[in-house]
Amino acid sequence: MKTYLFGLLILMSVLVQKSFAQSASDSLYTPRKEKPQKKKSKNSPWVFAGNVSFQIKPLLINASPLLGYKFTDNLVAGLGPTYIYNNEGLVSPAVTSKPSSSKPGPMHVYGGRVFVARRLYKPLFLQAETEALNYPYYDDREDKKRDWVVNPLAGISLNMNMGGKSFFQITVLYNFTYNNNAFNKQLYNSPWIFRLGAGLGGKTK
């Protein structure tokens, strides 16, 4: 009997020790809480950019801010106003190719453009746009007037990432109606248009 009691006491002692050991272990062990994953912020599909082009002879400055929308990472479309300064003077009577000798002075041209660009390969985009410009000229009576010219343009643009959402852009476009209007020949010395620009824009999903 004493042997059974002694054995029972030993068993109880072992169980108690295990229980205390488990309790101590539980008190020392703090389960690692998993950090909740931060939800990825949705990037805005809107793109803000601006293009500038220069020409020496005649002196020409072309500035055009743009607002675009990224439908996908490969397709963006948008629009923007355009302002052009030309120091050679107004278009001559009957809108000929020569500037008016009696009415020299700078030419201020304004208008706008809409564009669509499709990615060809990584930073290279195929771009098409329509440019509408309002320009001053003199009629046969030497009266100053204004008129519109609409030019379809197409070419390529190279968008180089500058870190984050910012990018630098080089654009080369061809004016398909360059020879159809004397204003185009006075404003540009070539049907090829070169632009430099920069922008800021987010990615779509």
BALOBA-1460 file (C-alpha; in Angstrom, 3 decimals):
// residues 205
<rec num="1" residu="m" x="0.000" y="0.000" z="0.000"/>
<rec num="2" residu="k" x="2.773" y="2.329" z="0.958"/>
<rec num="3" residu="t" x="4.452" y="1.496" z="-2.302"/>
<rec num="4" residu="y" x="1.334" y="2.508" z="-4.281"/>
<rec num="5" residu="l" x="1.002" y="5.729" z="-2.305"/>
<rec num="6" residu="f" x="4.653" y="6.554" z="-2.868"/>
<rec num="7" residu="g" x="4.305" y="5.884" z="-6.573"/>
<rec num="8" residu="l" x="1.163" y="8.018" z="-6.752"/>
<rec num="9" residu="l" x="2.938" y="10.893" z="-5.009"/>
<rec num="10" residu="i" x="5.823" y="10.668" z="-7.451"/>
<rec num="11" residu="l" x="3.403" y="10.676" z="-10.402"/>
<rec num="12" residu="m" x="1.516" y="13.681" z="-9.021"/>
<rec num="13" residu="s" x="4.805" y="15.465" z="-8.407"/>
<rec num="14" residu="v" x="5.892" y="14.883" z="-11.994"/>
<rec num="15" residu="l" x="2.550" y="16.116" z="-13.350"/>
<rec num="16" residu="v" x="2.651" y="19.234" z="-11.169"/>
<rec num="17" residu="q" x="6.195" y="19.995" z="-12.271"/>
<rec num="18" residu="k" x="5.196" y="19.588" z="-15.913"/>
<rec num="19" residu="s" x="2.203" y="21.810" z="-15.364"/>
<rec num="20" residu="f" x="4.324" y="24.570" z="-13.805"/>
<rec num="21" residu="a" x="6.926" y="24.191" z="-16.518"/>
<rec num="22" residu="q" x="4.252" y="24.549" z="-19.216"/>
<rec num="23" residu="s" x="2.772" y="27.564" z="-17.438"/>
<rec num="24" residu="a" x="6.168" y="29.220" z="-17.169"/>
<rec num="25" residu="s" x="6.861" y="28.476" z="-20.793"/>
<rec num="26" residu="d" x="3.503" y="29.984" z="-21.801"/>
<rec num="27" residu="s" x="4.190" y="33.107" z="-19.775"/>
<rec num="28" residu="l" x="7.580" y="33.564" z="-21.402"/>
<rec num="29" residu="y" x="6.353" y="32.838" z="-24.890"/>
<rec num="30" residu="t" x="4.475" y="35.657" z="-26.598"/>
<rec num="31" residu="p" x="2.991" y="34.671" z="-29.884"/>
<rec num="32" residu="r" x="4.292" y="36.791" z="-32.738"/>
<rec num="33" residu="k" x="1.571" y="38.985" z="-34.086"/>
<rec num="34" residu="e" x="1.516" y="39.211" z="-37.834"/>
<rec num="35" residu="k" x="1.676" y="42.763" z="-39.051"/>
<rec num="36" residu="p" x="-1.330" y="43.615" z="-41.134"/>
<rec num="37" residu="q" x="-0.321" y="44.155" z="-44.720"/>
<rec num="38" residu="k" x="-0.739" y="47.683" z="-45.888"/>
<rec num="39" residu="k" x="-3.155" y="48.075" z="-48.688"/>
<rec num="40" residu="k" x="-1.474" y="49.229" z="-51.828"/>
<rec num="41" residu="s" x="-2.568" y="52.745" z="-52.665"/>
<rec num="42" residu="k" x="-4.282" y="53.141" z="-55.981"/>
<rec num="43" residu="n" x="-2.226" y="55.212" z="-58.365"/>
<rec num="44" residu="s" x="-4.051" y="57.901" z="-60.257"/>
<rec num="45" residu="p" x="-4.398" y="57.266" z="-63.994"/>
<rec num="46" residu="w" x="-4.120" y="60.998" z="-64.731"/>
<rec num="47" residu="v" x="-0.955" y="62.271" z="-66.405"/>
<rec num="48" residu="f" x="0.228" y="65.880" z="-66.281"/>
<rec num="49" residu="a" x="2.869" y="66.918" z="-68.795"/>
<rec num="50" residu="g" x="4.199" y="69.797" z="-70.817"/>
<rec num="51" residu="n" x="6.006" y="70.120" z="-74.136"/>
<rec num="52" residu="v" x="8.291" y="72.869" z="-75.385"/>
<rec num="53" residu="s" x="9.841" y="73.258" z="-78.827"/>
<rec num="54" residu="f" x="12.245" y="75.863" z="-80.184"/>
<rec num="55" residu="q" x="13.239" y="77.030" z="-83.613"/>
<rec num="56" residu="i" x="15.996" y="79.504" z="-84.513"/>
<rec num="57" residu="k" x="15.134" y="80.796" z="-87.996"/>
<rec num="58" residu="p" x="12.547" y="82.148" z="-87.673"/>
<rec num="59" residu="l" x="12.563" y="82.356" z="-83.895"/>
<rec num="60" residu="l" x="9.724" y="80.200" z="-82.644"/>
<rec num="61" residu="i" x="8.726" y="79.129" z="-79.154"/>
<rec num="62" residu="n" x="5.985" y="76.540" z="-78.766"/>
<rec num="63" residu="a" x="4.598" y="75.731" z="-75.306"/>
<rec num="64" residu="s" x="1.828" y="73.238" z="-74.616"/>
<rec num="65" residu="p" x="0.730" y="71.841" z="-71.232"/>
<rec num="66" residu="l" x="-1.109" y="68.526" z="-71.418"/>
<rec num="67" residu="l" x="-3.613" y="66.546" z="-69.388"/>
<rec num="68" residu="g" x="-3.758" y="62.854" z="-70.237"/>
<rec num="69" residu="y" x="-5.542" y="59.756" z="-68.999"/>
<rec num="70" residu="k" x="-3.935" y="56.315" z="-68.868"/>
<rec num="71" residu="f" x="-6.542" y="53.793" z="-69.908"/>
<rec num="72" residu="t" x="-3.914" y="51.066" z="-69.528"/>
<rec num="73" residu="d" x="-0.147" y="51.030" z="-69.065"/>
<rec num="74" residu="n" x="0.094" y="50.888" z="-72.858"/>
<rec num="75" residu="l" x="-2.527" y="53.437" z="-73.910"/>
<rec num="76" residu="v" x="-2.856" y="57.113" z="-72.987"/>
<rec num="77" residu="a" x="-4.926" y="59.913" z="-74.516"/>
<rec num="78" residu="g" x="-5.418" y="63.558" z="-73.673"/>
<rec num="79" residu="l" x="-5.563" y="67.186" z="-74.716"/>
<rec num="80" residu="g" x="-4.087" y="70.575" z="-73.981"/>
<rec num="81" residu="p" x="-3.818" y="74.218" z="-75.051"/>
<rec num="82" residu="t" x="-1.036" y="75.495" z="-77.309"/>
<rec num="83" residu="y" x="0.707" y="78.858" z="-77.530"/>
<rec num="84" residu="i" x="3.264" y="79.749" z="-80.211"/>
<rec num="85" residu="y" x="5.399" y="82.873" z="-80.494"/>
<rec num="86" residu="n" x="6.989" y="83.744" z="-83.841"/>
<rec num="87" residu="n" x="9.063" y="86.902" z="-84.346"/>
<rec num="88" residu="e" x="8.983" y="86.990" z="-88.146"/>
<rec num="89" residu="g" x="5.651" y="88.738" z="-88.531"/>
<rec num="90" residu="l" x="2.178" y="88.088" z="-89.802"/>
<rec num="91" residu="v" x="1.203" y="86.166" z="-92.891"/>
<rec num="92" residu="s" x="1.063" y="88.456" z="-95.906"/>
<rec num="93" residu="p" x="-1.969" y="89.487" z="-97.981"/>
<rec num="94" residu="a" x="-3.931" y="86.623" z="-99.549"/>
<rec num="95" residu="v" x="-2.098" y="84.315" z="-97.112"/>
<rec num="96" residu="t" x="0.937" y="83.944" z="-99.346"/>
<rec num="97" residu="s" x="4.193" y="82.389" z="-98.275"/>
<rec num="98" residu="k" x="5.899" y="85.752" z="-97.654"/>
<rec num="99" residu="p" x="5.362" y="87.860" z="-94.533"/>
<rec num="100" residu="s" x="3.815" y="91.286" z="-95.007"/>
<rec num="101" residu="s" x="6.462" y="93.937" z="-95.549"/>
<rec num="102" residu="s" x="4.157" y="96.733" z="-94.404"/>
<rec num="103" residu="k" x="3.008" y="95.017" z="-91.229"/>
<rec num="104" residu="p" x="6.003" y="93.373" z="-89.553"/>
<rec num="105" residu="g" x="6.000" y="92.279" z="-85.954"/>
<rec num="106" residu="p" x="5.680" y="89.210" z="-83.754"/>
<rec num="107" residu="m" x="3.011" y="86.626" z="-84.364"/>
<rec num="108" residu="h" x="0.992" y="85.177" z="-81.482"/>
<rec num="109" residu="v" x="-0.691" y="81.881" z="-82.264"/>
<rec num="110" residu="y" x="-2.957" y="79.952" z="-79.950"/>
<rec num="111" residu="g" x="-5.024" y="76.806" z="-80.148"/>
<rec num="112" residu="g" x="-5.042" y="73.280" z="-78.823"/>
<rec num="113" residu="r" x="-4.405" y="69.652" z="-79.579"/>
<rec num="114" residu="v" x="-5.722" y="66.206" z="-78.780"/>
<rec num="115" residu="f" x="-3.493" y="63.148" z="-78.850"/>
<rec num="116" residu="v" x="-3.398" y="59.405" z="-78.346"/>
<rec num="117" residu="a" x="-0.245" y="57.373" z="-77.690"/>
<rec num="118" residu="r" x="0.196" y="53.611" z="-77.835"/>
<rec num="119" residu="r" x="3.227" y="51.803" z="-76.412"/>
<rec num="120" residu="l" x="5.290" y="50.012" z="-79.024"/>
<rec num="121" residu="y" x="8.100" y="48.692" z="-76.839"/>
<rec num="122" residu="k" x="8.949" y="49.727" z="-73.273"/>
<rec num="123" residu="p" x="9.624" y="53.528" z="-73.354"/>
<rec num="124" residu="l" x="8.795" y="53.925" z="-77.061"/>
<rec num="125" residu="f" x="5.297" y="55.117" z="-78.021"/>
<rec num="126" residu="l" x="3.509" y="55.608" z="-81.326"/>
<rec num="127" residu="q" x="1.740" y="58.971" z="-81.129"/>
<rec num="128" residu="a" x="-0.960" y="60.600" z="-83.258"/>
<rec num="129" residu="e" x="-2.570" y="63.972" z="-82.690"/>
<rec num="130" residu="t" x="-4.649" y="66.710" z="-84.241"/>
<rec num="131" residu="e" x="-3.427" y="70.281" z="-83.822"/>
<rec num="132" residu="a" x="-5.760" y="73.266" z="-84.333"/>
<rec num="133" residu="l" x="-4.082" y="76.691" z="-84.463"/>
<rec num="134" residu="n" x="-5.559" y="80.172" z="-84.731"/>
<rec num="135" residu="y" x="-3.166" y="82.551" z="-86.499"/>
<rec num="136" residu="p" x="-3.240" y="86.230" z="-87.569"/>
<rec num="137" residu="y" x="-2.893" y="87.352" z="-91.183"/>
<rec num="138" residu="y" x="-3.627" y="90.271" z="-93.500"/>
<rec num="139" residu="d" x="-6.128" y="90.038" z="-96.314"/>
<rec num="140" residu="d" x="-5.929" y="91.745" z="-99.714"/>
<rec num="141" residu="r" x="-6.966" y="95.047" z="-98.144"/>
<rec num="142" residu="e" x="-4.228" y="94.806" z="-95.547"/>
<rec num="143" residu="d" x="-6.870" y="94.285" z="-92.854"/>
<rec num="144" residu="k" x="-5.722" y="92.173" z="-89.950"/>
<rec num="145" residu="k" x="-7.713" y="88.981" z="-89.496"/>
<rec num="146" residu="r" x="-7.395" y="85.571" z="-87.895"/>
<rec num="147" residu="d" x="-8.038" y="82.111" z="-89.248"/>
<rec num="148" residu="w" x="-7.750" y="78.472" z="-88.224"/>
<rec num="149" residu="v" x="-5.561" y="75.708" z="-89.584"/>
<rec num="150" residu="v" x="-5.931" y="72.059" z="-88.544"/>
<rec num="151" residu="n" x="-2.900" y="69.785" z="-88.847"/>
<rec num="152" residu="p" x="-2.877" y="65.983" z="-88.428"/>
<rec num="153" residu="l" x="0.429" y="64.878" z="-86.878"/>
<rec num="154" residu="a" x="1.939" y="61.451" z="-86.249"/>
<rec num="155" residu="g" x="5.253" y="60.097" z="-85.040"/>
<rec num="156" residu="i" x="6.971" y="58.582" z="-82.035"/>
<rec num="157" residu="s" x="7.715" y="59.648" z="-78.478"/>
<rec num="158" residu="l" x="10.337" y="58.354" z="-76.081"/>
<rec num="159" residu="n" x="9.356" y="58.479" z="-72.392"/>
<rec num="160" residu="m" x="12.292" y="58.052" z="-70.009"/>
<rec num="161" residu="n" x="11.628" y="57.543" z="-66.301"/>
<rec num="162" residu="m" x="13.329" y="60.063" z="-64.009"/>
<rec num="163" residu="g" x="12.380" y="58.368" z="-60.749"/>
<rec num="164" residu="g" x="9.026" y="57.853" z="-59.109"/>
<rec num="165" residu="k" x="6.208" y="58.918" z="-61.370"/>
<rec num="166" residu="s" x="8.131" y="61.604" z="-63.251"/>
<rec num="167" residu="f" x="9.385" y="61.190" z="-66.800"/>
<rec num="168" residu="f" x="11.245" y="63.033" z="-69.548"/>
<rec num="169" residu="q" x="9.848" y="62.965" z="-73.070"/>
<rec num="170" residu="i" x="11.273" y="63.413" z="-76.565"/>
<rec num="171" residu="t" x="8.721" y="63.578" z="-79.381"/>
<rec num="172" residu="v" x="9.179" y="63.603" z="-83.163"/>
<rec num="173" residu="l" x="6.077" y="64.227" z="-85.295"/>
<rec num="174" residu="y" x="5.361" y="64.717" z="-88.990"/>
<rec num="175" residu="n" x="2.874" y="67.337" z="-90.229"/>
<rec num="176" residu="f" x="0.888" y="65.736" z="-93.064"/>
<rec num="177" residu="t" x="-0.676" y="69.040" z="-94.205"/>
<rec num="178" residu="y" x="2.512" y="71.102" z="-94.081"/>
<rec num="179" residu="n" x="2.379" y="71.977" z="-97.794"/>
<rec num="180" residu="n" x="-1.351" y="72.711" z="-97.849"/>
<rec num="181" residu="n" x="-1.235" y="76.039" z="-96.032"/>
<rec num="182" residu="a" x="1.163" y="78.973" z="-96.321"/>
<rec num="183" residu="f" x="0.856" y="79.561" z="-92.601"/>
<rec num="184" residu="n" x="2.519" y="76.219" z="-91.884"/>
<rec num="185" residu="k" x="5.485" y="77.108" z="-94.075"/>
<rec num="186" residu="q" x="5.899" y="80.471" z="-92.380"/>
<rec num="187" residu="l" x="5.543" y="79.058" z="-88.889"/>
<rec num="188" residu="y" x="7.691" y="75.935" z="-89.323"/>
<rec num="189" residu="n" x="10.760" y="75.530" z="-91.509"/>
<rec num="190" residu="s" x="10.077" y="71.799" z="-91.904"/>
<rec num="191" residu="p" x="7.161" y="69.347" z="-91.752"/>
<rec num="192" residu="w" x="9.042" y="67.608" z="-88.931"/>
<rec num="193" residu="i" x="8.272" y="68.824" z="-85.411"/>
<rec num="194" residu="f" x="10.628" y="68.111" z="-82.500"/>
<rec num="195" residu="r" x="9.505" y="68.541" z="-78.897"/>
<rec num="196" residu="l" x="11.014" y="68.165" z="-75.456"/>
<rec num="197" residu="g" x="8.863" y="67.703" z="-72.397"/>
<rec num="198" residu="a" x="8.465" y="66.387" z="-68.880"/>
<rec num="199" residu="g" x="5.559" y="65.028" z="-66.943"/>
<rec num="200" residu="l" x="4.160" y="63.399" z="-63.857"/>
<rec num="201" residu="g" x="1.697" y="60.553" z="-63.916"/>
<rec num="202" residu="g" x="0.565" y="57.393" z="-62.182"/>
<rec num="203" residu="k" x="0.010" y="53.900" z="-63.424"/>
<rec num="204" residu="t" x="-3.279" y="52.201" z="-63.896"/>
<rec num="205" residu="k" x="-4.016" y="48.782" z="-62.446"/>
